[in-house]
Amino acid sequence: MKSRNALKVLEEQNIPYSIVPYLEGTLDINDLKDLLSKLRLYPSDIVRKTDALYKEYYKGKDFSNVEWLEILVNNPKLIERPILFNDKDAVLGRPIENVITFINKYYKK
């Protein structure tokens, strides 16, 4: 599922959203820690392991959570996407069922 497919679902369901331009360097370590806490995941869990950058520089190497935070903040294209979040929770938007479950939980009463 691509990010634009998640956007399509949000638009079809009339769910308000904002896009975080994280590729422009707007994400810092505290933001990422907060997001990971909502996701209930470790930094290595949200790494795009199919990305060429990962394969070339990080695959097969052992990094601590702190090191992964630095790597992801400095290389935001390595962050799995889409990620949907609100003030309480977050979810990886792959597969599409995650998006629908998130919408149903928080926006469909």
MOQUI-V663020 format. One record per residue. N is the residue number from 1. PHI is phi in degrees with one decimal (NA if undefined). PSI is psi in whole degrees, 0 to 359 (* if undefined). BURIAL is # if it has 16 or more other C-alpha atoms within 10 Angstrom, else .. Layout:
n->{N | N}
phi->{PHI | PHI}
psi->{PSI | PSI}
burial->{BURIAL | BURIAL}
This chain:
n->{1 | 2 | 3 | 4 | 5 | 6 | 7 | 8 | 9 | 10 | 11 | 12 | 13 | 14 | 15 | 16 | 17 | 18 | 19 | 20 | 21 | 22 | 23 | 24 | 25 | 26 | 27 | 28 | 29 | 30 | 31 | 32 | 33 | 34 | 35 | 36 | 37 | 38 | 39 | 40 | 41 | 42 | 43 | 44 | 45 | 46 | 47 | 48 | 49 | 50 | 51 | 52 | 53 | 54 | 55 | 56 | 57 | 58 | 59 | 60 | 61 | 62 | 63 | 64 | 65 | 66 | 67 | 68 | 69 | 70 | 71 | 72 | 73 | 74 | 75 | 76 | 77 | 78 | 79 | 80 | 81 | 82 | 83 | 84 | 85 | 86 | 87 | 88 | 89 | 90 | 91 | 92 | 93 | 94 | 95 | 96 | 97 | 98 | 99 | 100 | 101 | 102 | 103 | 104 | 105 | 106 | 107 | 108 | 109}
phi->{NA | -93.5 | -56.6 | -67.5 | -69.7 | -63.6 | -60.8 | -61.0 | -63.2 | -59.3 | -66.6 | -62.7 | -93.0 | 55.6 | -96.1 | -66.7 | -152.1 | -127.2 | -105.0 | -92.6 | -79.1 | -63.4 | -68.6 | -90.2 | 81.6 | -86.2 | -96.8 | -109.5 | -61.1 | -65.0 | -59.9 | -66.4 | -60.6 | -62.0 | -62.5 | -63.1 | -62.4 | -65.7 | -74.3 | 59.5 | -132.5 | -92.7 | -53.8 | -65.1 | -72.4 | -109.4 | -83.6 | -76.6 | -77.8 | -94.9 | -71.1 | -59.1 | -60.5 | -61.9 | -61.0 | -76.3 | -113.4 | -123.5 | -60.1 | 80.0 | -102.3 | -101.7 | -122.2 | -74.6 | -60.4 | -63.0 | -64.3 | -62.7 | -57.8 | -61.0 | -59.6 | -69.8 | -66.3 | -81.7 | -136.2 | -60.9 | -67.4 | -79.6 | -80.2 | -57.4 | -147.7 | -80.8 | -122.6 | -100.5 | -152.3 | -135.4 | -73.1 | -110.1 | -152.2 | -152.5 | -151.5 | -71.6 | -83.2 | -125.3 | -78.2 | -56.6 | -59.7 | -63.7 | -64.3 | -64.5 | -62.2 | -61.6 | -60.5 | -63.1 | -69.3 | -110.4 | -124.8 | -114.0 | -108.5}
psi->{128 | 161 | 320 | 334 | 321 | 318 | 320 | 316 | 315 | 316 | 318 | 329 | 4 | 43 | 122 | 145 | 162 | 150 | 129 | 117 | 61 | 335 | 344 | 12 | 23 | 352 | 124 | 178 | 319 | 320 | 315 | 319 | 316 | 315 | 316 | 323 | 316 | 324 | 338 | 46 | 164 | 160 | 318 | 341 | 340 | 18 | 133 | 96 | 355 | 352 | 140 | 322 | 316 | 311 | 322 | 320 | 338 | 338 | 134 | 359 | 151 | 118 | 146 | 169 | 320 | 317 | 318 | 322 | 313 | 314 | 314 | 322 | 322 | 344 | 66 | 340 | 347 | 352 | 127 | 143 | 158 | 158 | 124 | 139 | 158 | 195 | 349 | 329 | 169 | 160 | 143 | 135 | 17 | 125 | 174 | 331 | 329 | 320 | 313 | 318 | 317 | 313 | 312 | 323 | 320 | 342 | 348 | 104 | *}
burial->{. | . | . | . | . | # | # | . | . | # | . | . | . | . | . | . | . | . | . | . | . | . | . | . | . | . | # | . | . | . | . | # | # | . | # | # | . | # | # | . | . | . | # | # | . | # | # | # | # | . | . | . | . | # | . | . | . | . | . | . | . | . | . | . | . | . | . | # | # | # | # | # | # | . | . | # | # | # | # | # | # | # | # | # | # | . | . | . | # | # | # | # | # | # | . | . | . | # | # | . | . | # | # | . | . | . | . | . | .}
